[in-house]
Amino acid sequence: MPVPCIRHATFDDEDGLGRLDRETWSTAHAVTPPPRQPYEPFFTHRSGPRDHLVAELGGRLVGYIRLGFPTELASNAHVRQIRGLAVAEEARGSGVGRALLRAAVEEARRQGARRITLRVLGHNTPARKLYESEGFVVEGVQPEEFHLGGAYVDDVLMGRFL
C-alpha cells in the first residue's frame, strides 16, 4: 500500500479541499449543514492553510486534518484541538487518517503544546477506534448534544498528553 505524503496546506489547495469537504460530508461526523454548492470558501479568517495538514496519494489530495486552539484564552494556549479530519472515500482504510492524526500530534508538539484534544460524535465508531488506537482517551461525554439525521447523538471529548 502506498504511503501518503503529508504536508502543510497552501492557498492552492483551496479548491481541492472544498471539493473533498463536500464529497465527504455526512451526519456520521458533521454537526454543521452540508457545505453550500457549488462552492463555499474552504479557508476562513479563523482557519487558513497554516492550520491544515493535507494528505496526497499519487499526487492526488485525499485528506486533511485541521489543527487549532480550543479557545482564544492565553491560559489555554498549551492545548491544541483537532477541529476537522476528512479522508476521501477511495483512500479510506489505506492509513491516510492515521498518518494525518500522527502528523497533527507531531505538529502540536512542534508548536509547544502539552495536550491535544478533539470532539467526536458518539456514533462515529471508526473514528473513535482510530483515536483510541493512537492514545486518545474519553475525557467527557455530552449526552444527546446534537440532533442529526433524525437521532440524538452524543458529543464525546477525547484527549491525550503529548
mmCIF file of the C-alpha atoms, coordinates in Angstrom:
data_MODEL
# 
_entry.id   MODEL 
# 
loop_
_atom_site.group_PDB 
_atom_site.id 
_atom_site.type_symbol 
_atom_site.label_atom_id 
_atom_site.label_alt_id 
_atom_site.label_comp_id 
_atom_site.label_asym_id 
_atom_site.label_entity_id 
_atom_site.label_seq_id 
_atom_site.pdbx_PDB_ins_code 
_atom_site.Cartn_x 
_atom_site.Cartn_y 
_atom_site.Cartn_z 
_atom_site.occupancy 
_atom_site.B_iso_or_equiv 
_atom_site.pdbx_formal_charge 
_atom_site.auth_seq_id 
_atom_site.auth_comp_id 
_atom_site.auth_asym_id 
_atom_site.auth_atom_id 
_atom_site.pdbx_PDB_model_num 
ATOM 1   C CA . MET A 1 1   ? 0.000   0.000  0.000  1.00 0.00 ? 1   MET A CA 1 
ATOM 2   C CA . PRO A 1 2   ? 1.478   3.416  -0.891 1.00 0.00 ? 2   PRO A CA 1 
ATOM 3   C CA . VAL A 1 3   ? 2.397   5.735  1.955  1.00 0.00 ? 3   VAL A CA 1 
ATOM 4   C CA . PRO A 1 4   ? 0.559   9.061  1.928  1.00 0.00 ? 4   PRO A CA 1 
ATOM 5   C CA . CYS A 1 5   ? 2.584   12.253 1.609  1.00 0.00 ? 5   CYS A CA 1 
ATOM 6   C CA . ILE A 1 6   ? 1.648   14.631 4.440  1.00 0.00 ? 6   ILE A CA 1 
ATOM 7   C CA . ARG A 1 7   ? 2.378   18.345 4.083  1.00 0.00 ? 7   ARG A CA 1 
ATOM 8   C CA . HIS A 1 8   ? 1.111   21.749 5.168  1.00 0.00 ? 8   HIS A CA 1 
ATOM 9   C CA . ALA A 1 9   ? -1.736  23.112 3.063  1.00 0.00 ? 9   ALA A CA 1 
ATOM 10  C CA . THR A 1 10  ? -1.271  26.063 0.739  1.00 0.00 ? 10  THR A CA 1 
ATOM 11  C CA . PHE A 1 11  ? -3.780  28.509 -0.744 1.00 0.00 ? 11  PHE A CA 1 
ATOM 12  C CA . ASP A 1 12  ? -3.516  26.457 -3.967 1.00 0.00 ? 12  ASP A CA 1 
ATOM 13  C CA . ASP A 1 13  ? -5.232  23.566 -2.126 1.00 0.00 ? 13  ASP A CA 1 
ATOM 14  C CA . GLU A 1 14  ? -8.438  25.522 -1.504 1.00 0.00 ? 14  GLU A CA 1 
ATOM 15  C CA . ASP A 1 15  ? -10.453 24.134 -4.438 1.00 0.00 ? 15  ASP A CA 1 
ATOM 16  C CA . GLY A 1 16  ? -9.385  20.539 -3.771 1.00 0.00 ? 16  GLY A CA 1 
ATOM 17  C CA . LEU A 1 17  ? -10.100 20.825 -0.045 1.00 0.00 ? 17  LEU A CA 1 
ATOM 18  C CA . GLY A 1 18  ? -13.508 22.374 -0.712 1.00 0.00 ? 18  GLY A CA 1 
ATOM 19  C CA . ARG A 1 19  ? -14.345 19.532 -3.093 1.00 0.00 ? 19  ARG A CA 1 
ATOM 20  C CA . LEU A 1 20  ? -13.136 16.943 -0.550 1.00 0.00 ? 20  LEU A CA 1 
ATOM 21  C CA . ASP A 1 21  ? -15.227 18.590 2.173  1.00 0.00 ? 21  ASP A CA 1 
ATOM 22  C CA . ARG A 1 22  ? -18.366 18.429 0.009  1.00 0.00 ? 22  ARG A CA 1 
ATOM 23  C CA . GLU A 1 23  ? -17.721 14.817 -1.052 1.00 0.00 ? 23  GLU A CA 1 
ATOM 24  C CA . THR A 1 24  ? -17.091 13.535 2.483  1.00 0.00 ? 24  THR A CA 1 
ATOM 25  C CA . TRP A 1 25  ? -19.819 15.449 4.346  1.00 0.00 ? 25  TRP A CA 1 
ATOM 26  C CA . SER A 1 26  ? -22.044 13.156 6.409  1.00 0.00 ? 26  SER A CA 1 
ATOM 27  C CA . THR A 1 27  ? -24.057 13.209 9.624  1.00 0.00 ? 27  THR A CA 1 
ATOM 28  C CA . ALA A 1 28  ? -21.725 10.415 10.755 1.00 0.00 ? 28  ALA A CA 1 
ATOM 29  C CA . HIS A 1 29  ? -19.197 13.123 11.642 1.00 0.00 ? 29  HIS A CA 1 
ATOM 30  C CA . ALA A 1 30  ? -20.514 16.604 10.787 1.00 0.00 ? 30  ALA A CA 1 
ATOM 31  C CA . VAL A 1 31  ? -22.673 18.764 13.035 1.00 0.00 ? 31  VAL A CA 1 
ATOM 32  C CA . THR A 1 32  ? -22.877 21.642 10.570 1.00 0.00 ? 32  THR A CA 1 
ATOM 33  C CA . PRO A 1 33  ? -25.076 21.766 7.461  1.00 0.00 ? 33  PRO A CA 1 
ATOM 34  C CA . PRO A 1 34  ? -23.561 20.416 4.233  1.00 0.00 ? 34  PRO A CA 1 
ATOM 35  C CA . PRO A 1 35  ? -21.150 22.812 2.502  1.00 0.00 ? 35  PRO A CA 1 
ATOM 36  C CA . ARG A 1 36  ? -23.046 25.000 0.062  1.00 0.00 ? 36  ARG A CA 1 
ATOM 37  C CA . GLN A 1 37  ? -22.973 24.151 -3.599 1.00 0.00 ? 37  GLN A CA 1 
ATOM 38  C CA . PRO A 1 38  ? -21.269 24.717 -5.902 1.00 0.00 ? 38  PRO A CA 1 
ATOM 39  C CA . TYR A 1 39  ? -18.544 26.366 -3.867 1.00 0.00 ? 39  TYR A CA 1 
ATOM 40  C CA . GLU A 1 40  ? -18.053 27.815 -0.434 1.00 0.00 ? 40  GLU A CA 1 
ATOM 41  C CA . PRO A 1 41  ? -14.568 29.018 0.552  1.00 0.00 ? 41  PRO A CA 1 
ATOM 42  C CA . PHE A 1 42  ? -12.752 26.323 2.493  1.00 0.00 ? 42  PHE A CA 1 
ATOM 43  C CA . PHE A 1 43  ? -10.278 28.615 4.227  1.00 0.00 ? 43  PHE A CA 1 
ATOM 44  C CA . THR A 1 44  ? -11.664 31.271 6.573  1.00 0.00 ? 44  THR A CA 1 
ATOM 45  C CA . HIS A 1 45  ? -10.232 34.074 8.684  1.00 0.00 ? 45  HIS A CA 1 
ATOM 46  C CA . ARG A 1 46  ? -10.262 31.623 11.634 1.00 0.00 ? 46  ARG A CA 1 
ATOM 47  C CA . SER A 1 47  ? -8.749  28.676 9.808  1.00 0.00 ? 47  SER A CA 1 
ATOM 48  C CA . GLY A 1 48  ? -6.307  29.129 6.943  1.00 0.00 ? 48  GLY A CA 1 
ATOM 49  C CA . PRO A 1 49  ? -3.723  26.977 5.196  1.00 0.00 ? 49  PRO A CA 1 
ATOM 50  C CA . ARG A 1 50  ? -1.348  27.184 8.189  1.00 0.00 ? 50  ARG A CA 1 
ATOM 51  C CA . ASP A 1 51  ? -3.961  25.319 10.269 1.00 0.00 ? 51  ASP A CA 1 
ATOM 52  C CA . HIS A 1 52  ? -4.258  22.359 7.887  1.00 0.00 ? 52  HIS A CA 1 
ATOM 53  C CA . LEU A 1 53  ? -2.160  19.349 7.043  1.00 0.00 ? 53  LEU A CA 1 
ATOM 54  C CA . VAL A 1 54  ? -3.090  17.557 3.836  1.00 0.00 ? 54  VAL A CA 1 
ATOM 55  C CA . ALA A 1 55  ? -2.518  14.031 2.586  1.00 0.00 ? 55  ALA A CA 1 
ATOM 56  C CA . GLU A 1 56  ? -1.718  13.116 -1.000 1.00 0.00 ? 56  GLU A CA 1 
ATOM 57  C CA . LEU A 1 57  ? -1.613  9.703  -2.653 1.00 0.00 ? 57  LEU A CA 1 
ATOM 58  C CA . GLY A 1 58  ? -0.183  9.578  -6.143 1.00 0.00 ? 58  GLY A CA 1 
ATOM 59  C CA . GLY A 1 59  ? -0.264  13.369 -6.323 1.00 0.00 ? 59  GLY A CA 1 
ATOM 60  C CA . ARG A 1 60  ? -3.997  13.473 -5.534 1.00 0.00 ? 60  ARG A CA 1 
ATOM 61  C CA . LEU A 1 61  ? -5.305  15.263 -2.433 1.00 0.00 ? 61  LEU A CA 1 
ATOM 62  C CA . VAL A 1 62  ? -7.116  12.590 -0.391 1.00 0.00 ? 62  VAL A CA 1 
ATOM 63  C CA . GLY A 1 63  ? -7.400  14.008 3.115  1.00 0.00 ? 63  GLY A CA 1 
ATOM 64  C CA . TYR A 1 64  ? -6.878  16.800 5.575  1.00 0.00 ? 64  TYR A CA 1 
ATOM 65  C CA . ILE A 1 65  ? -6.711  17.489 9.291  1.00 0.00 ? 65  ILE A CA 1 
ATOM 66  C CA . ARG A 1 66  ? -7.385  20.894 10.860 1.00 0.00 ? 66  ARG A CA 1 
ATOM 67  C CA . LEU A 1 67  ? -5.463  21.817 13.998 1.00 0.00 ? 67  LEU A CA 1 
ATOM 68  C CA . GLY A 1 68  ? -6.274  24.842 16.115 1.00 0.00 ? 68  GLY A CA 1 
ATOM 69  C CA . PHE A 1 69  ? -6.776  26.184 19.595 1.00 0.00 ? 69  PHE A CA 1 
ATOM 70  C CA . PRO A 1 70  ? -9.772  25.068 21.653 1.00 0.00 ? 70  PRO A CA 1 
ATOM 71  C CA . THR A 1 71  ? -10.232 28.649 22.912 1.00 0.00 ? 71  THR A CA 1 
ATOM 72  C CA . GLU A 1 72  ? -8.669  32.074 22.423 1.00 0.00 ? 72  GLU A CA 1 
ATOM 73  C CA . LEU A 1 73  ? -7.601  32.241 26.083 1.00 0.00 ? 73  LEU A CA 1 
ATOM 74  C CA . ALA A 1 74  ? -3.899  32.620 26.900 1.00 0.00 ? 74  ALA A CA 1 
ATOM 75  C CA . SER A 1 75  ? -4.388  30.241 29.839 1.00 0.00 ? 75  SER A CA 1 
ATOM 76  C CA . ASN A 1 76  ? -5.382  27.523 27.327 1.00 0.00 ? 76  ASN A CA 1 
ATOM 77  C CA . ALA A 1 77  ? -2.606  28.159 24.771 1.00 0.00 ? 77  ALA A CA 1 
ATOM 78  C CA . HIS A 1 78  ? -0.752  24.962 25.708 1.00 0.00 ? 78  HIS A CA 1 
ATOM 79  C CA . VAL A 1 79  ? -3.564  22.837 24.209 1.00 0.00 ? 79  VAL A CA 1 
ATOM 80  C CA . ARG A 1 80  ? -4.271  22.151 20.542 1.00 0.00 ? 80  ARG A CA 1 
ATOM 81  C CA . GLN A 1 81  ? -7.526  20.764 19.212 1.00 0.00 ? 81  GLN A CA 1 
ATOM 82  C CA . ILE A 1 82  ? -8.224  18.710 16.133 1.00 0.00 ? 82  ILE A CA 1 
ATOM 83  C CA . ARG A 1 83  ? -11.038 20.686 14.543 1.00 0.00 ? 83  ARG A CA 1 
ATOM 84  C CA . GLY A 1 84  ? -11.675 18.536 11.493 1.00 0.00 ? 84  GLY A CA 1 
ATOM 85  C CA . LEU A 1 85  ? -10.494 15.380 9.743  1.00 0.00 ? 85  LEU A CA 1 
ATOM 86  C CA . ALA A 1 86  ? -11.616 14.105 6.352  1.00 0.00 ? 86  ALA A CA 1 
ATOM 87  C CA . VAL A 1 87  ? -10.433 11.272 4.119  1.00 0.00 ? 87  VAL A CA 1 
ATOM 88  C CA . ALA A 1 88  ? -11.681 10.648 0.583  1.00 0.00 ? 88  ALA A CA 1 
ATOM 89  C CA . GLU A 1 89  ? -13.826 7.531  0.255  1.00 0.00 ? 89  GLU A CA 1 
ATOM 90  C CA . GLU A 1 90  ? -11.355 5.834  -2.099 1.00 0.00 ? 90  GLU A CA 1 
ATOM 91  C CA . ALA A 1 91  ? -8.488  6.346  0.372  1.00 0.00 ? 91  ALA A CA 1 
ATOM 92  C CA . ARG A 1 92  ? -10.232 5.035  3.498  1.00 0.00 ? 92  ARG A CA 1 
ATOM 93  C CA . GLY A 1 93  ? -8.562  2.040  5.050  1.00 0.00 ? 93  GLY A CA 1 
ATOM 94  C CA . SER A 1 94  ? -5.199  2.916  3.498  1.00 0.00 ? 94  SER A CA 1 
ATOM 95  C CA . GLY A 1 95  ? -3.677  4.604  6.554  1.00 0.00 ? 95  GLY A CA 1 
ATOM 96  C CA . VAL A 1 96  ? -4.365  8.193  5.466  1.00 0.00 ? 96  VAL A CA 1 
ATOM 97  C CA . GLY A 1 97  ? -6.386  9.097  8.577  1.00 0.00 ? 97  GLY A CA 1 
ATOM 98  C CA . ARG A 1 98  ? -3.757  7.591  10.881 1.00 0.00 ? 98  ARG A CA 1 
ATOM 99  C CA . ALA A 1 99  ? -0.926  9.386  9.053  1.00 0.00 ? 99  ALA A CA 1 
ATOM 100 C CA . LEU A 1 100 ? -2.788  12.700 9.324  1.00 0.00 ? 100 LEU A CA 1 
ATOM 101 C CA . LEU A 1 101 ? -3.511  12.140 13.016 1.00 0.00 ? 101 LEU A CA 1 
ATOM 102 C CA . ARG A 1 102 ? 0.123   11.323 13.765 1.00 0.00 ? 102 ARG A CA 1 
ATOM 103 C CA . ALA A 1 103 ? 1.291   14.354 11.794 1.00 0.00 ? 103 ALA A CA 1 
ATOM 104 C CA . ALA A 1 104 ? -1.111  16.585 13.757 1.00 0.00 ? 104 ALA A CA 1 
ATOM 105 C CA . VAL A 1 105 ? 0.254   15.226 17.041 1.00 0.00 ? 105 VAL A CA 1 
ATOM 106 C CA . GLU A 1 106 ? 3.795   15.981 15.880 1.00 0.00 ? 106 GLU A CA 1 
ATOM 107 C CA . GLU A 1 107 ? 2.793   19.454 14.690 1.00 0.00 ? 107 GLU A CA 1 
ATOM 108 C CA . ALA A 1 108 ? 1.166   20.173 18.066 1.00 0.00 ? 108 ALA A CA 1 
ATOM 109 C CA . ARG A 1 109 ? 4.394   19.095 19.776 1.00 0.00 ? 109 ARG A CA 1 
ATOM 110 C CA . ARG A 1 110 ? 6.429   21.275 17.425 1.00 0.00 ? 110 ARG A CA 1 
ATOM 111 C CA . GLN A 1 111 ? 4.228   24.209 18.393 1.00 0.00 ? 111 GLN A CA 1 
ATOM 112 C CA . GLY A 1 112 ? 4.967   23.562 22.070 1.00 0.00 ? 112 GLY A CA 1 
ATOM 113 C CA . ALA A 1 113 ? 1.607   22.097 23.067 1.00 0.00 ? 113 ALA A CA 1 
ATOM 114 C CA . ARG A 1 114 ? 1.345   19.837 26.105 1.00 0.00 ? 114 ARG A CA 1 
ATOM 115 C CA . ARG A 1 115 ? -2.038  18.310 25.218 1.00 0.00 ? 115 ARG A CA 1 
ATOM 116 C CA . ILE A 1 116 ? -4.180  17.654 22.187 1.00 0.00 ? 116 ILE A CA 1 
ATOM 117 C CA . THR A 1 117 ? -7.949  17.219 22.256 1.00 0.00 ? 117 THR A CA 1 
ATOM 118 C CA . LEU A 1 118 ? -10.795 16.545 19.866 1.00 0.00 ? 118 LEU A CA 1 
ATOM 119 C CA . ARG A 1 119 ? -14.533 16.108 19.756 1.00 0.00 ? 119 ARG A CA 1 
ATOM 120 C CA . VAL A 1 120 ? -16.110 13.153 18.003 1.00 0.00 ? 120 VAL A CA 1 
ATOM 121 C CA . LEU A 1 121 ? -19.709 12.070 17.619 1.00 0.00 ? 121 LEU A CA 1 
ATOM 122 C CA . GLY A 1 122 ? -20.629 9.080  19.752 1.00 0.00 ? 122 GLY A CA 1 
ATOM 123 C CA . HIS A 1 123 ? -21.902 7.083  16.788 1.00 0.00 ? 123 HIS A CA 1 
ATOM 124 C CA . ASN A 1 124 ? -18.688 7.549  14.752 1.00 0.00 ? 124 ASN A CA 1 
ATOM 125 C CA . THR A 1 125 ? -17.175 4.219  15.789 1.00 0.00 ? 125 THR A CA 1 
ATOM 126 C CA . PRO A 1 126 ? -14.415 4.063  13.125 1.00 0.00 ? 126 PRO A CA 1 
ATOM 127 C CA . ALA A 1 127 ? -13.059 7.478  14.159 1.00 0.00 ? 127 ALA A CA 1 
ATOM 128 C CA . ARG A 1 128 ? -13.275 6.684  17.870 1.00 0.00 ? 128 ARG A CA 1 
ATOM 129 C CA . LYS A 1 129 ? -11.354 3.434  17.348 1.00 0.00 ? 129 LYS A CA 1 
ATOM 130 C CA . LEU A 1 130 ? -8.664  5.268  15.377 1.00 0.00 ? 130 LEU A CA 1 
ATOM 131 C CA . TYR A 1 131 ? -8.274  7.912  18.080 1.00 0.00 ? 131 TYR A CA 1 
ATOM 132 C CA . GLU A 1 132 ? -8.153  5.308  20.850 1.00 0.00 ? 132 GLU A CA 1 
ATOM 133 C CA . SER A 1 133 ? -5.508  3.327  18.956 1.00 0.00 ? 133 SER A CA 1 
ATOM 134 C CA . GLU A 1 134 ? -3.377  6.487  18.872 1.00 0.00 ? 134 GLU A CA 1 
ATOM 135 C CA . GLY A 1 135 ? -3.561  7.081  22.623 1.00 0.00 ? 135 GLY A CA 1 
ATOM 136 C CA . PHE A 1 136 ? -6.600  9.335  22.925 1.00 0.00 ? 136 PHE A CA 1 
ATOM 137 C CA . VAL A 1 137 ? -8.940  8.607  25.838 1.00 0.00 ? 137 VAL A CA 1 
ATOM 138 C CA . VAL A 1 138 ? -12.503 9.688  26.509 1.00 0.00 ? 138 VAL A CA 1 
ATOM 139 C CA . GLU A 1 139 ? -12.436 12.652 28.878 1.00 0.00 ? 139 GLU A CA 1 
ATOM 140 C CA . GLY A 1 140 ? -16.104 13.512 28.817 1.00 0.00 ? 140 GLY A CA 1 
ATOM 141 C CA . VAL A 1 141 ? -19.438 12.918 27.123 1.00 0.00 ? 141 VAL A CA 1 
ATOM 142 C CA . GLN A 1 142 ? -22.240 15.378 26.476 1.00 0.00 ? 142 GLN A CA 1 
ATOM 143 C CA . PRO A 1 143 ? -25.272 13.102 26.046 1.00 0.00 ? 143 PRO A CA 1 
ATOM 144 C CA . GLU A 1 144 ? -27.584 13.821 23.114 1.00 0.00 ? 144 GLU A CA 1 
ATOM 145 C CA . GLU A 1 145 ? -25.755 17.093 22.393 1.00 0.00 ? 145 GLU A CA 1 
ATOM 146 C CA . PHE A 1 146 ? -26.739 17.086 18.715 1.00 0.00 ? 146 PHE A CA 1 
ATOM 147 C CA . HIS A 1 147 ? -29.813 16.116 16.705 1.00 0.00 ? 147 HIS A CA 1 
ATOM 148 C CA . LEU A 1 148 ? -28.568 14.722 13.382 1.00 0.00 ? 148 LEU A CA 1 
ATOM 149 C CA . GLY A 1 149 ? -30.333 12.713 10.730 1.00 0.00 ? 149 GLY A CA 1 
ATOM 150 C CA . GLY A 1 150 ? -33.382 12.273 12.961 1.00 0.00 ? 150 GLY A CA 1 
ATOM 151 C CA . ALA A 1 151 ? -31.470 10.993 16.011 1.00 0.00 ? 151 ALA A CA 1 
ATOM 152 C CA . TYR A 1 152 ? -29.898 12.464 19.131 1.00 0.00 ? 152 TYR A CA 1 
ATOM 153 C CA . VAL A 1 153 ? -26.140 11.942 19.200 1.00 0.00 ? 153 VAL A CA 1 
ATOM 154 C CA . ASP A 1 154 ? -23.577 12.225 21.998 1.00 0.00 ? 154 ASP A CA 1 
ATOM 155 C CA . ASP A 1 155 ? -20.609 14.584 21.718 1.00 0.00 ? 155 ASP A CA 1 
ATOM 156 C CA . VAL A 1 156 ? -17.500 12.813 23.008 1.00 0.00 ? 156 VAL A CA 1 
ATOM 157 C CA . LEU A 1 157 ? -14.446 14.769 24.177 1.00 0.00 ? 157 LEU A CA 1 
ATOM 158 C CA . MET A 1 158 ? -11.175 12.877 23.806 1.00 0.00 ? 158 MET A CA 1 
ATOM 159 C CA . GLY A 1 159 ? -7.628  13.925 24.542 1.00 0.00 ? 159 GLY A CA 1 
ATOM 160 C CA . ARG A 1 160 ? -4.083  12.892 25.243 1.00 0.00 ? 160 ARG A CA 1 
ATOM 161 C CA . PHE A 1 161 ? -0.922  14.334 26.670 1.00 0.00 ? 161 PHE A CA 1 
ATOM 162 C CA . LEU A 1 162 ? 1.991   14.973 24.360 1.00 0.00 ? 162 LEU A CA 1 
# 
